[in-house]
Amino acid sequence: MRCLECHAELDQLDNAHLHECCGLTLQEYAIRHHISLDLLINQASVNQADDVSHYHLTADSPSDRANTVLRAMLCVQALAQEQQFLVFNGDIRRLDELLWYARELNVFGFQYRQEYIYAANSHRVIAENKLKVPASYAHKFPTVATDTADQLFTAILLALTGEYFNEYVFLTLPENDQLASLIDRLRAKYQIRMVILDAVSASNTILYRTESVQDGQRLLELVSSELKHIPCVSERYFGATEEAVVSKELVFDSAHFITDHPGKCENLHGGRYNLIVKIRGQIDALTGFVIDYGYLKSVVKHRVIDKLDHQTLNYVAPDIAWRSSTELLNIFIWEQLIDYLPGLQEIQTYETTQSYCTYRGPSLDEMQKRSGENPLKYFSSKKLGDSVLRKQLLLQRNKLKAVSD
Ligand SMILES: [Zn+2]
């Protein structure tokens, strides 16, 4: 077998050779040269069990820095128990990030391993990239929470659970006191406000978003000196990539009637609506996605479909009670989504295949800065009922009442 990197003739291409010849792992070599891993792998390496005897615990005490990195990882439950090991599962696009953790956590006995498993479901050998430590070493892990290393701790949270969309940072964090007090401290000490978005994520986790563009900037300023040195992750927050628009189409069935409308639509009637939601954003270098379609679907379902499907639109919200036209419906839908999808570019609602409305609303930033009355919010405006004419009507009525009494 000839190595396509150094052209040496070899009996077996393996990580030991690649490590010296080009620094790649076998999986990266397979991807770079678009060769199936099955053809490269030595069969003895497939499904090979790991052994705790390959690991050793040093007598060195962990530095504050190592403690902080591990404490942040434990806090977001980044380690899973697999047989006798605690494992952090990485992925090949973020291998250098995994190696960075491996170096930071070396003192606890963590080691990086690329393991090869025959995946029966896809009939092929797949590689898994893991940071592992024997579970019996956990007695050396830090337990005491200190708040002296907010920058590093928060940077690790952003690395492990953060997403960056159009200048807003999203964090999906487990519910625990330590993280809740960090969120409070970010606000009190660093003027970084995070808002909680109601659940579209797994149970026992909370989805946070930086409240404004400025909060996002302050958060990145706080962590940048650390985050910039974490390989791969820095690309997500500080890199520039191509933009693309992704769309998701969902349907809902609703009834409605149009008040004061001289036509058939004044009658209660039902129909199927097609909703197309378009998101524009940078393609995340680490995922290859602008946004995960699964997340997009869950947001649209939770925020829109669950509210409108099999409902009478007139009884869903004040702004569509009077006139649930596709135009006003689109504005309502935009407002439901923009907090979760700052890259929202356009929505289209089809009432029939021939009749549809396209809407491009304000950005989240513009929305937050908006003030003043909106003529499309007539029925939900606090001023409705407050006019001079209505006060005069009341006076007249009271006068008439006094006379008749
Ligand atoms: Zn080679």
Residues whose N, C-alpha, C, O or C-beta is under 5 A from the ligand:
A	BS01	ZN	C3 E5 C6 H7 C21
